[in-house]
Amino acid sequence: MPIGNLTSQIFANIYLNELDRFVKHKLRAQAYLRYGDDFIMVENDPEKLRFFRTKAIDFLKNILKLSVNPKSDRILKSHHGLKFLGIKFWPTGRTLNKRSLRRSGQRLGGSNISSYSGLIKNHCNRKRQKYFNWLICEKLL
């Protein structure tokens, strides 16, 4: 089944619902967010976060028979910024990463202008918004 297929997204939500329930009811992390197969946990205490990490990895491995990508398995301090779903988050704000900005410009078409405009408006500074508006003019004219 292809990764981008709609059924794979539905199956991921159904299958990983058990992880959601485990983190919410057993671990009780301060904050937890999952989108598809990507997830983050937020906690003030680093030791508690390391404990949550090992418990979540054990749950995924033993109960759901899944593994965590070691490249993506990291504990970060908030002031270093968190890359999640094409956006970099800091305690003071967020910005769209360069790859996502470039891809939105490449995929820009008449049917998706409003979607990409909203993405740029919500996650980019004025300079990038102006650049994107010029891309829209170039594509339409």
N, C-alpha and C positions, 0 to 999 in steps of 0.2 A: 504494500500500500504506500503510495507516494506521501512524503512528509507534509506537503502543503495541501493535501486532500482534505476536504471538509469532514469526511468520516474519521480521519485520523485525529482531527482536533476534538471531535465529539468523544471519541474513545479515550483520548488523553484526559478530558474533563471527568469522564465517568470513572476511569481507572484510578486517577490521582485524587479523587474525592476522599479516599481512605487516608491519604497523606494529609489532606486538609484537616480532617477530623482528628488525626493523631496530633498534629501540631497545635490545633486550637484547644482540644480538650485534655490532652495528656501533658504536652510540654508547656503550654500556656505562654508562648512567646509574646513579648511586648507588642510586636507588629509582625505580620506575616502576609506576603503577597505572592500569588501564583498566577501566571498567565501561560496557559498551555503547559509545557514541560519546564518552564523557567520559574524559579521561585527564589525569594529572599526572605530572611528573617532578620529582625532588628531587635537589639537588646543593648542596654547600657553597660551591663557587666560582661567583660570579655570571657571570664571563666564560665559563666552561665551560657554564653553563646557557643563556646567550644563544646560544652556538654550537650546542648541542643543539636549541634552539628553531628556529633557522633551518634546520638540517638536517632536522628533523622536518616543518616546514612545506613545505620543498622536496620531501621524499619524498611527503607527502600530495598535493601539487599535481601533481607530474610523474609519479609512478608510479601512485598510486591515483586520481588525478583528483578529489580532494576538496579542500575549502577549510576553513580554520579560522575560526570566528566571531571577529572582532576584539574583540568585547565580552568574550569569555571568554579571550582570549589575553593573559595577564598574568604577570609575574614578581613574586612577593611574598616579603617576608621573613617568616620563620616567626612572629615575635612579633606580626605584624599579623593573623594568623589566616587560614585557608584555608576558603572555602565550597566544599564538594564533596558532591553528592548529598543536599542538605538538612541537612547537618551542618556546623557550624563547628569546625575543628580548630585547636588551639594546641599548643605544645610541652608544656604542662602538663595538657592535657585536651581535652574536646570538649563541645559542647552542640548540641541540636537547635534549628534556627532557628524563629522564630515562625510562619512560614508552614506549615512541616511539622507543627508542634504543632497549629495550628488545623485543618489538613486532616485530621489523624488523628482529631481530635475530631468533625469533621463526617462522616467516613466510618465511624465506629465502629458496629459492629453485632454481633449475636450470633455470627456466624461468624468474626470477625476480632479479637475482644477479646484473645486471647493474643498475636497478632502485634504489635498496637499497644502492648500492655502491655510486651512485651519491648523494643520500640523506646524507649519512654519510660523504662523502668528503666535501660537502658544508656546513654542520652544526655542525661538530664535530672537536675536537682537535686531535692532532697526536696520543695520547694515545688511544682514543676511535677508531680511524681509524685502529690502529694496532690490537686492540681487535676484531674488526669486520672482518679484514682480516683473523685472526685465525678461526673465526666462519665459514667463507667461506671454508677454507681448511678442517675443520672438516666435514662440510656437503658434500663436494664433494668427499672426500677420504674415 
